[in-house]
C-alpha cells in the first residue's frame, strides 16, 4: 500500500508535509548490492555498535540506552530527506490511522490554546458528543493522569485506546464554577475522507476531500451518487485544498472515478527494481466526461498531487487555485523489533506525462547546508494528452491561478492568538440557549469589547515598512523635513490602525460566523459557511458554467 500523507511524530519534533508510503516488508529474496558495498555496510554497523556499547557502559555519567540510541538514529536519518524517520511503538497507531482511517477514541480533536490543551472540535455521533463535551472545554485530568504541562500529543494518546474501554475525563468549562467529570466510552472512530458534499450552484456539485485513507474512492463514489440523487449534476468541483495526502492506492481509486478504464494514473521508480510500478484505473468511471474542476493550494500534497496532476495530464479536469506543495516521494514502512517501524523513502512517483512534481532537491545542500528547490532552469517540460505544456519539479501549477481571499494582518493575528475561538467560548457561556448561526451586529460589538478588554494588538505591514524608512533616513542623514514627514505618516498610519476593526469588519464577521457554525452544526456547518464568497470556488463555478471557457482551458 502506498500513501501520501502528512503526519506528526512528537518524539521527532517534526510535522512532515504530505508523505507517500508503501507498507511492506523488505526481504532477502530481492536483489542485493554487491559484496564490496555490503562489506562497507557491515563494517560500519560494527563500528556504530561498538561506539554505542562503549559509551553506554563506560561514559562518566549514566546514559539512557533508549534515548542514546534514538539520538544516533535521528542523527543518521537527519542526513536524508525529512520523510525517512524512525517510528517508535508509541506512534504506531498514527500509521494505522493514516492507512485505515480509524482509531479507538472518544470523538474529539484537541489542540493547544493559550498554553492549555482544549477540545477544538467534537465529532458527531460519538461518545464525547453524546456525553456533552463541548469545544473550548479545557482538559484537566484523563483517568488518574493530571495533564497540566503535557502537550496535545501526550494527552491524545491518553484518550485513545481499545474500543469498548472507559476513560474518565475532567474538564474546566467557561462559565462553570467547578470542573465537570465525564465518563466516556472509547469507540472505533471512523475519520471521513469526504467531509462535505452538496450543490453550490444550479447543477454544480461540490465534494471536499480532506484525506486519502482506504475508503476515499468509495466515499467519493457515494458522494457523486448522492448528488445525482438530489438533482441534475452538470459539473463537479473536487476540493483537495489543504489535503495533505494518504494512500497512493486511494488516490488512484479517486482518479478512476473520472478517467477511462486502463488509463495510467501514476508510476513509481526507485533504486530497486521492485519499486518500479505502474498504477492504472481498474474500473469503469462513474463520471467519464462530466465537466470537472479540481481546487488546489499549497496545502495540497502527495496523494492530492497525484489526483490533480493525473487529471491535469489526462486533460480530464481544469485545476484552479494555487500551486501545490510539491512532494513526489514514496516511502516504505519496514517493521522493526519491539513494535517500532522505519519509514524510508524508496521511490519517486511520476504523473502520466512522466513528470516528477518533487520540489525540494534532497540530494544537494547549498553552502549553508540547506536543501533548496530545483532551479527553474533545470525544470523540464512535458505535454498533456492534448499537447498542453506542463513542467516538473515544482508541484502542480493550476490551469487557472486564483489566490484565496486575504483577510489582512489583523485577522491573521486574531487567529494566531485564538481570539475567535476564545470569544465564542465566552459568548456561549454568557448566552445560554440556541447557538447563533451568523455574527450579528450585536455579536460584533461584544467581540470589539472583548478585544479591548484583552488588550489585543497587532502589527500592520505598513508599521514595519515605516520603521525601515526611518532607519534608512537616519543612516543616509536625511534632513529634519523628511523625519518630520515620516513622523506625520506614522501618526496617520496609527489612526488607520485604530480603524482596523472597521476596515476588516467583513472578514471578522466571516470568521466569527465560521466559529459559531462549528458550534451550531459541527464541521459540516463550518465548511458550508466557509464556501460563501470563496473566490477560488466562485472561479471554479464560473468555468463550469461556461462550456467554451472550460473547453479552452483543456486545449490551450
C-alpha positions, -999 to 999 in steps of 0.1 A, spaced: 0 0 0 14 34 -10 3 66 5 8 103 6 0 119 39 10 144 65 17 131 100 34 144 132 57 122 152 61 140 185 94 125 196 109 135 163 97 171 167 86 173 131 54 178 111 61 163 76 40 177 48 25 150 25 40 116 29 40 89 2 41 55 18 43 18 9 36 -6 38 56 -37 31 85 -58 44 118 -59 26 132 -94 24 164 -111 13 147 -126 -17 152 -93 -36 183 -83 -54 211 -71 -31 240 -47 -35 274 -61 -45 298 -77 -19 321 -47 -16 291 -24 -7 277 -49 17 312 -53 34 312 -15 40 277 -16 54 286 -44 79 319 -28 88 301 5 97 274 -14 117 301 -30 138 317 4 144 284 20 153 276 -8 177 310 -7 194 307 31 199 272 27 213 282 0 237 314 17 249 296 50 256 266 33 272 288 12 296 318 34 302 307 71 300 314 90 332 277 96 338 248 72 334 233 72 298 197 63 290 202 35 264 170 42 246 174 79 243 211 75 233 201 51 205 173 73 194 198 102 191 220 81 169 191 70 147 179 106 144 214 118 135 217 92 107 183 98 93 188 136 96 212 135 67 184 123 44 150 137 35 126 146 63 102 118 54 126 90 63 120 86 100 120 61 128 86 54 143 85 43 179 59 18 192 40 47 209 34 63 175 24 32 156 -13 40 159 -7 71 138 3 49 109 -28 28 114 -50 59 114 -32 71 83 -39 39 64 -73 27 77 -88 60 86 -100 48 120 -88 45 156 -101 39 191 -111 71 208 -138 93 222 -145 115 191 -127 148 198 -99 168 183 -77 186 208 -51 213 205 -32 240 224 -49 273 231 -33 299 254 -9 273 267 -38 249 277 -49 218 258 -85 223 249 -112 205 229 -112 221 194 -140 201 177 -164 174 188 -173 147 162 -209 139 155 -224 107 170 -196 96 192 -192 93 230 -178 128 237 -208 145 219 -234 122 234 -220 129 269 -219 167 264 -183 176 258 -181 210 241 -155 228 220 -135 250 243 -135 226 273 -101 226 289 -87 192 298 -76 188 335 -73 151 340 -76 119 319 -83 89 342 -57 94 370 -33 115 350 -32 152 356 -25 167 322 -12 201 332 21 207 314 16 179 289 14 186 252 -16 178 229 0 146 216 6 131 250 -30 138 261 -43 125 228 -26 92 235 -43 91 269 -78 95 254 -72 69 227 -73 31 233 -91 -1 228 -127 4 217 -151 -6 244 -129 6 273 -139 35 296 -120 67 301 -127 93 328 -122 129 317 -122 160 339 -126 194 321 -130 230 330 -156 250 311 -160 287 306 -188 300 329 -189 269 351 -177 274 387 -163 238 391 -147 212 368 -170 187 352 -164 150 352 -173 128 322 -172 90 319 -168 82 282 -166 50 262 -139 46 237 -153 37 203 -139 29 168 -137 64 153 -141 64 115 -124 95 101 -142 106 69 -123 113 37 -152 132 22 -163 158 48 -188 177 27 -208 173 -5 -236 195 -18 -247 216 -47 -231 250 -46 -248 264 -77 -275 253 -101 -263 219 -114 -228 223 -100 -219 198 -73 -191 202 -48 -171 175 -29 -145 183 -2 -119 155 0 -97 160 31 -76 129 32 -68 96 14 -74 66 37 -86 33 23 -122 43 17 -116 76 -1 -126 63 -35 -157 46 -21 -167 78 -3 -162 99 -35 -184 74 -55 -211 76 -28 -210 114 -27 -215 115 -65 -244 91 -62 -260 113 -35 -256 144 -57 -271 127 -87 -300 115 -65 -308 150 -54 -305 170 -86 -292 172 -122 -254 171 -120 -240 193 -148 -205 199 -134 -184 190 -103 -158 207 -81 -134 184 -63 -117 203 -35 -84 190 -23 -72 223 -8 -53 216 25 -54 178 19 -20 165 30 -24 131 13 -29 95 23 -28 61 5 -15 62 -30 -39 34 -39 -67 56 -27 -56 84 -49 -56 60 -79 -91 49 -68 -104 85 -68 -89 93 -102 -105 61 -115 -140 76 -110 -133 101 -138 -109 86 -164 -113 57 -189 -105 22 -176 -69 13 -182 -56 49 -180 -22 53 -164 -27 73 -132 8 73 -117 41 54 -119 68 49 -93 105 44 -98 132 37 -72 167 23 -67 154 -13 -65 135 -28 -94 106 -38 -72 99 -1 -66 91 4 -103 54 1 -107 26 15 -129 -8 22 -114 -38 23 -138 -75 28 -135 -91 -6 -130 -128 2 -133 -153 19 -155 -156 56 -145 -188 68 -128 -183 103 -144 -165 96 -177 -170 131 -192 -188 154 -168 -170 188 -166 -147 187 -136 -126 213 -117 -101 205 -90 -93 231 -64 -57 231 -51 -35 252 -28 0 249 -12 -15 226 14 -24 200 -13 3 174 -10 14 140 -23 -18 119 -29 -36 152 -36 -10 160 -62 -13 125 -78 -50 132 -82 -47 168 -95 -16 160 -116 -31 129 -132 -64 146 -141 -44 176 -155 -21 154 -176 -50 134 -189 -68 167 -197 -98 154 -177 -101 184 -153 -92 221 -150 -70 228 -120 -80 260 -102 -63 278 -72 -26 280 -64 4 257 -68 5 226 -48 31 216 -22 55 196 -44 60 163 -27 67 134 -51 85 109 -29 72 74 -19 80 58 15 81 22 26 72 11 61 96 -16 74 85 -33 107 113 -34 133 118 -52 166 97 -43 197 69 -27 177 89 0 161 89 8 124 112 25 99 96 47 72 121 50 44 119 68 11 122 41 -16 109 57 -48 97 88 -66 63 90 -83 55 104 -117 23 117 -133 10 102 -166 31 127 -187 62 114 -170 69 144 -147 80 143 -111 64 171 -91 90 169 -62 101 205 -55 129 202 -29 161 185 -41 172 164 -11 203 152 -29 221 185 -27 225 212 0 235 248 -5 266 264 10 247 268 43 238 232 44 202 238 35 181 218 10 166 240 -17 141 238 -45 151 227 -80 161 258 -100 137 269 -128 165 264 -153 165 226 -145 128 221 -146 117 202 -177 87 205 -200 62 177 -206 30 175 -225 -6 166 -215 -28 143 -237 -40 174 -256 -5 187 -260 -5 214 -233 28 222 -217 34 213 -181 66 214 -160 82 191 -134 99 197 -100 76 223 -86 43 208 -76 12 211 -98 7 245 -113 -30 254 -118 -45 259 -152 -62 290 -137 -44 307 -109 -68 323 -83 -55 335 -50 -75 329 -18 -91 359 -1 -66 378 20 -82 386 54 -54 410 63 -29 412 92 -54 420 119 -75 388 112 -44 367 109 -32 379 143 -67 373 158 -64 337 146 -28 334 158 -39 344 193 -70 322 192 -93 352 197 -123 340 177 -122 306 195 -118 322 229 -145 348 223 -171 322 212 -164 302 243 -171 332 264 -201 343 244 -218 309 246 -211 307 283 -228 341 288 -257 334 263 -272 301 271 -296 285 245 -296 283 208 -262 290 191 -264 318 166 -255 308 130 -243 342 119 -223 370 135 -248 398 141 -241 434 148 -246 428 185 -221 399 185 -196 421 166 -200 448 192 -194 423 220 -163 410 201 -149 445 199 -154 450 236 -137 416 242 -106 426 222 -104 459 242 -106 440 275 -79 415 263 -57 445 252 -53 429 218 -28 445 194 -14 435 161 13 446 136 3 463 104 27 457 75 30 494 70 44 498 105 74 476 96 79 495 63 78 528 81 104 516 106 126 506 77 122 541 61 131 558 94 162 537 97 172 544 61 166 582 67 189 581 97 216 561 80 216 584 50 215 616 71 183 629 56 172 663 68 147 672 95 120 678 69 120 641 60 120 630 96 90 653 102 71 639 73 78 603 84 66 613 119 33 626 104 30 595 83 33 574 115 5 593 132 -17 589 101 -10 551 100 -17 548 137 -51 564 131 -58 539 104 -47 510 126 -72 522 152 -98 518 125 -87 482 119 -118 466 132 -140 487 108 -116 481 78 -116 443 84 -152 441 96 -164 418 68 -135 394 74 -140 395 111 -178 388 108 -170 359 84 -145 343 108 -169 347 138 -197 331 117 -174 301 109 -167 296 146 -204 299 155 -214 275 128 -189 250 140 -206 251 174 -241 251 160 -238 225 132 -203 209 136 -177 207 109 -202 204 80 -218 237 91 -184 253 93 -175 241 58 -208 253 43 -203 287 58 -167 289 46 -177 284 10 -197 316 8 -177 343 -10 -148 318 -16 -130 334 -47 -115 301 -58 -148 282 -56 -165 311 -74 -139 309 -102 -144 271 -105 -182 275 -108 -178 302 -134 -156 280 -155 -181 251 -152 -210 274 -162 -191 284 -193 -186 254 -216 -164 273 -241 -141 286 -214 -139 251 -198 -130 235 -232 -104 262 -239 -87 256 -206 -82 219 -215 -69 227 -250 -46 256 -246 
